[in-house]
């Protein structure tokens, strides 16, 4: 009887103890350039390494229903999933190149987005924007092309995308997925474009950006921001969107030339939250701008940073940075 009571007491004590949360190594830090940043990132926030060991992590997207993050390892032609419960798992491979001919270069998927509970991918190797023909919780390498050419010429290697509230897909098409880049013999398009896909029709929006990369709309969808990952022009561009979907009033949203001379990375993937704050990967980490375009802070990261994603409640920021996937719990 005494033994039984002792066991019961031990079980009761064990159940009453609070569960210990997993701890992660941290990296870098938050540079607070303007006090406004304190409204979106707590003073005690840190940058956690939640996953590592990748060749080049990219294109993160948060799945709220599944409580997991998806992200691409572009050179490995693989999408991984990360969750607090299970850590890192292979989610989908191949992810961006399904051809039978062995080739080099960055062949995998890059930017990822969700549309009506379907995964939309920018596929470097297949040179298209595609939808995965499988449920999110049962992925398989079966894809339906949304766009693979313009004026009967293949795209270079669709890189990143944003989906407007009406379902239109806007994406960028630099040459990074071609095996020999700009000098690749299979390059058919003479420029690096920004495109729109609407109702199956592909429209060229911009052909003057040298290396278009990250892309995002402001919350009212009246301004489109496009990153240029060209060392000679490390800019974020902004365009006003007309009622007829022309892009006008082209301007430099921010020039990162000075930082690009001394720090790793270039303007790359970006996201804009519901309040209009811009989270943009760039030289030295992730740059944060307010809705008026003012730089208010940076997440300083020692490795080249490629992209980011926000949780559904926008309280957690996920960042892909070279071999790492990082997390910042911005506020409770």
Phi, psi and omega per residue, in radians:
X1 nan -0.759 3.132
X2 -1.065 -0.727 -3.140
X3 -1.103 -0.740 -3.130
X4 -1.098 -0.733 3.122
X5 -1.148 -0.645 3.119
X6 -1.129 -0.771 3.120
X7 -1.107 -0.709 3.140
X8 -1.107 -0.696 3.121
X9 -1.149 -0.700 3.127
X10 -1.115 -0.715 3.129
X11 -1.138 -0.700 3.139
X12 -1.113 -0.741 3.137
X13 -1.151 -0.695 -3.130
X14 -1.116 -0.713 -3.120
X15 -1.229 -0.493 -3.087
X16 -1.447 -0.267 3.135
X17 -1.285 2.372 3.111
X18 -1.156 2.483 -3.131
X19 -1.201 2.426 -3.123
X20 -1.483 2.182 -3.127
X21 -1.350 2.519 3.132
X22 -1.111 2.435 3.109
X23 -1.888 2.607 -3.101
X24 -2.243 2.685 3.012
X25 -1.134 2.661 3.120
X26 -1.980 2.871 -3.088
X27 -2.595 2.596 3.042
X28 1.026 -2.614 -3.126
X29 -3.083 3.057 -3.114
X30 -1.716 2.138 3.040
X31 -1.651 2.038 -3.062
X32 -1.733 1.682 -3.059
X33 -1.420 -0.617 3.138
X34 -2.334 2.488 -3.123
X35 -0.988 -0.355 -3.137
X36 -1.026 -0.486 -3.119
X37 -1.103 -0.440 -3.135
X38 -1.151 -0.319 3.112
X39 -1.325 -0.346 -3.113
X40 -2.049 -0.362 3.105
X41 -2.251 2.054 -3.126
X42 -1.007 2.687 -3.124
X43 -1.150 -0.420 -3.129
X44 -1.704 0.162 -3.131
X45 -1.179 2.482 3.094
X46 -2.240 2.864 3.105
X47 -1.754 1.955 -3.090
X48 -1.699 2.487 2.990
X49 -1.586 1.832 -3.110
X50 -1.659 -0.294 3.087
X51 -2.745 2.654 -3.122
X52 -2.758 3.014 3.109
X53 1.714 0.333 -3.098
X54 -1.720 2.814 3.140
X55 -1.411 -0.770 3.041
X56 -2.794 1.783 -3.089
X57 -1.442 2.518 -3.024
X58 -2.750 2.998 2.888
X59 0.950 0.736 -3.052
X60 -1.211 2.571 3.021
X61 -2.551 2.401 -3.103
X62 -1.624 2.267 3.063
X63 -1.760 1.826 -3.042
X64 -1.171 -0.770 -3.111
X65 -1.095 -0.680 -3.110
X66 -1.562 -0.155 -3.096
X67 0.910 0.896 3.116
X68 -2.561 2.766 3.100
X69 -1.850 2.320 2.973
X70 -1.821 2.535 3.073
X71 -2.726 2.668 -3.106
X72 -1.605 2.500 2.802
X73 -1.901 1.702 -2.900
X74 -1.052 -0.903 -3.122
X75 -1.127 -0.425 -3.104
X76 -1.557 -0.015 3.082
X77 0.988 0.721 -3.005
X78 -2.460 2.492 2.933
X79 -1.864 2.311 3.062
X80 -1.854 2.746 2.994
X81 -2.074 2.478 3.043
X82 -2.232 2.379 3.018
X83 -2.444 2.725 3.119
X84 -1.063 -0.605 -3.074
X85 -1.305 -0.776 -2.993
X86 -1.925 -0.121 -3.080
X87 1.276 -2.494 -3.063
X88 -1.696 2.350 3.094
X89 -2.388 2.670 2.971
X90 -1.242 2.220 -3.114
X91 -1.757 -0.752 -3.064
X92 -2.722 2.228 3.019
X93 -2.682 2.304 -0.036
X94 -1.254 2.688 -3.076
X95 -1.996 -0.447 -3.058
X96 -2.308 -0.257 3.109
X97 -2.390 2.079 -3.106
X98 -2.051 0.232 -3.139
X99 -1.293 2.900 -3.126
X100 -1.629 -0.257 -3.126
X101 -1.476 2.187 3.106
X102 -1.191 2.292 -3.137
X103 -2.578 2.814 3.119
X104 -1.692 -2.858 3.134
X105 1.502 -3.097 -3.115
X106 -1.581 1.583 -2.934
X107 -1.565 -0.282 -2.952
X108 -1.351 -3.025 3.006
X109 -1.225 2.742 3.053
X110 -2.154 -1.769 -3.130
X111 -1.120 2.432 3.124
X112 -2.209 2.492 3.055
X113 -2.564 2.902 3.087
X114 -1.926 2.449 3.065
X115 -2.499 1.940 -3.128
X116 0.942 0.846 3.131
X117 1.081 0.406 3.034
X118 -2.073 2.599 3.122
X119 -1.556 2.176 3.082
X120 -1.880 2.320 -3.009
X121 -2.213 2.459 2.846
X122 -1.557 2.049 -3.056
X123 -1.863 1.941 3.126
X124 -1.087 -0.991 -3.018
X125 -1.133 -0.721 3.123
X126 -1.420 -0.141 3.045
X127 1.008 0.828 -3.108
X128 -2.690 2.888 2.892
X129 -1.751 2.241 -2.986
X130 -2.409 2.844 3.033
X131 -1.972 2.380 3.069
X132 -1.307 2.183 3.131
X133 -1.488 1.079 -3.132
X134 -2.889 2.670 3.085
X135 -1.124 2.714 3.141
X136 -1.077 -0.531 -3.109
X137 -1.615 0.086 3.070
X138 -2.515 1.098 -3.000
X139 -1.160 2.596 3.000
X140 -2.678 2.750 -3.055
X141 -1.449 1.129 3.103
X142 -2.234 2.081 -2.957
X143 -2.249 2.546 3.028
X144 -1.986 2.202 -3.075
X145 -1.306 2.301 2.973
X146 -1.601 -0.595 3.134
X147 -2.811 2.300 3.123
X148 -2.387 -0.018 3.112
X149 -2.802 2.818 3.054
X150 -2.375 2.228 -3.073
X151 0.923 0.710 3.099
X152 1.140 0.343 3.060
X153 -2.063 2.386 -3.135
X154 -1.116 2.584 2.993
X155 -1.174 2.851 3.040
X156 -1.223 -1.249 3.114
X157 -2.939 1.567 -3.137
X158 -0.818 2.305 -2.908
X159 -1.960 -0.902 -3.109
X160 -2.541 2.787 -3.015
X161 -2.600 2.786 2.984
X162 -2.418 2.483 -3.118
X163 -1.927 2.093 -3.121
X164 -1.282 2.843 -3.056
X165 -1.076 -0.416 3.111
X166 -1.539 0.046 3.112
X167 1.692 -0.126 3.083
X168 -1.160 2.459 -3.138
X169 -1.888 2.155 3.036
X170 -1.892 2.327 -3.106
X171 -2.544 2.820 -3.136
X172 -1.896 2.700 -3.023
X173 -2.430 1.201 3.048
X174 -1.351 3.132 -3.064
X175 -1.664 0.213 -2.948
X176 -1.115 -0.459 -3.140
X177 -1.481 -0.180 3.072
X178 -1.294 2.453 -3.013
X179 -1.002 -0.641 3.140
X180 -2.022 0.405 3.075
X181 1.022 -2.352 -3.108
X182 -1.074 -0.435 -3.101
X183 -1.631 0.147 -3.103
X184 -1.217 2.351 -3.100
X185 -1.194 -0.302 -3.127
X186 -1.607 0.004 3.108
X187 -1.197 2.132 -3.077
X188 -1.862 -0.508 -3.109
X189 -1.602 2.193 -3.039
X190 -1.336 -0.083 -3.130
X191 -2.292 3.034 3.077
X192 -1.924 1.886 -2.929
X193 -1.753 2.866 2.871
X194 -1.994 2.225 -2.996
X195 -2.185 2.808 2.987
X196 -2.150 2.387 3.020
X197 -2.001 2.105 -3.119
X198 -2.466 2.096 -3.137
X199 1.024 0.563 3.140
X200 1.476 -0.109 -3.135
X201 -1.705 2.359 3.125
X202 -1.768 2.229 3.123
X203 -2.131 2.298 3.047
X204 -1.365 2.176 -3.120
X205 -1.716 -0.729 -3.118
X206 -2.530 2.394 3.079
X207 -2.216 0.216 -3.013
X208 -1.856 -0.081 3.126
X209 -1.464 2.275 -3.011
X210 -1.226 -0.664 3.128
X211 -2.478 1.196 -3.118
X212 -1.079 2.408 -3.021
X213 -2.413 -1.803 3.139
X214 -1.118 2.663 -3.059
X215 -2.661 2.414 -3.131
X216 -2.813 2.652 3.045
X217 -1.714 2.610 2.918
X218 -1.209 2.832 -3.053
X219 -0.970 -0.588 3.131
X220 -1.474 -0.020 3.114
X221 1.062 0.424 3.124
X222 -1.704 -0.189 3.110
X223 -2.304 2.357 3.071
X224 -1.955 2.246 3.092
X225 -1.910 2.314 -3.126
X226 -2.238 2.242 3.096
X227 -1.481 2.523 3.069
X228 -2.035 1.931 -3.078
X229 -1.615 0.822 3.116
X230 -1.823 2.099 3.135
X231 -0.981 -0.476 3.135
X232 -1.402 -0.366 3.140
X233 -2.477 1.192 -3.084
X234 -1.400 1.324 -3.027
X235 -2.070 2.779 2.796
X236 -1.863 2.186 3.119
X237 -1.713 2.629 3.048
X238 -2.205 2.501 3.120
X239 -2.351 2.444 2.972
X240 -1.429 2.463 -3.127
X241 -1.811 2.095 -3.131
X242 -1.388 2.966 3.109
X243 -1.068 -0.485 3.119
X244 -1.640 0.165 3.083
X245 1.257 0.472 2.922
X246 -1.490 2.640 3.058
X247 -1.780 2.078 -3.067
X248 -2.217 3.033 3.093
X249 0.954 0.855 3.111
X250 -1.064 2.359 -3.107
X251 -2.714 2.840 3.056
X252 -1.506 2.030 3.095
X253 -1.227 -0.723 3.071
X254 -2.811 2.497 -3.136
X255 -1.879 2.085 -3.111
X256 -1.821 0.390 -3.050
X257 -1.014 -0.780 -3.081
X258 -1.105 -0.821 -3.134
X259 -1.161 -0.597 -3.099
X260 -1.137 -0.344 -3.142
X261 -1.325 -0.394 -3.020
X262 -2.166 -0.247 -3.052
X263 -2.148 2.696 -3.120
X264 -1.243 2.485 3.032
X265 1.776 2.889 3.140
X266 -2.475 2.914 3.024
X267 -0.934 2.205 -3.031
X268 -2.440 -2.313 -3.091
X269 -1.152 2.641 3.121
X270 -2.617 2.758 3.043
X271 -2.389 2.678 3.108
X272 -2.191 2.232 -3.082
X273 -1.484 -3.128 -3.042
X274 -1.182 -0.349 3.112
X275 -1.566 -0.113 3.137
X276 1.668 0.083 3.064
X277 -1.269 2.364 -3.113
X278 -1.802 2.185 3.081
X279 -1.930 1.870 -2.961
X280 -2.226 2.127 3.082
X281 -1.199 2.418 -3.091
X282 -2.825 -2.956 -3.138
X283 -0.989 2.206 3.075
X284 1.481 0.029 3.105
X285 2.427 -2.393 -3.097
X286 -1.997 2.162 -3.119
X287 -1.649 2.484 -3.115
X288 -2.145 2.119 3.130
X289 -1.992 2.600 3.019
X290 -1.484 -3.124 -3.035
X291 -1.169 -0.265 3.096
X292 -1.647 0.072 3.107
X293 1.540 0.116 -3.141
X294 -1.429 2.317 3.078
X295 -1.303 2.074 -3.089
X296 -1.958 -0.209 3.119
X297 3.141 3.000 3.099
X298 -2.470 2.528 2.908
X299 -1.629 1.805 -3.042
X300 -1.376 2.088 -3.068
X301 -2.294 2.287 -3.038
X302 -1.303 -0.215 3.113
X303 -1.874 2.748 3.131
X304 -1.041 2.267 -3.055
X305 -1.791 2.365 -2.988
X306 -1.898 -0.599 -2.999
X307 -2.966 3.128 3.134
X308 -2.743 2.926 3.091
X309 -2.641 2.660 3.115
X310 -1.929 2.580 3.015
X311 -1.212 2.945 -3.088
X312 -1.056 -0.634 3.134
X313 -1.534 0.004 3.098
X314 1.047 0.448 3.078
X315 -1.717 -0.211 -3.134
X316 -2.195 2.353 3.138
X317 -2.000 2.243 3.081
X318 -1.908 2.423 -3.058
X319 -2.293 2.335 2.985
X320 -1.735 2.288 -3.051
X321 -2.553 1.667 3.121
X322 0.954 -1.939 -3.101
X323 -1.488 -0.054 -3.016
X324 -1.924 2.719 2.781
X325 -2.100 2.257 -2.992
X326 -2.096 2.796 3.114
X327 -2.423 2.428 2.999
X328 -2.191 2.047 3.014
X329 -1.463 1.715 -2.932
X330 -1.242 -0.655 3.116
X331 -2.808 2.777 -3.060
X332 -1.412 nan nan
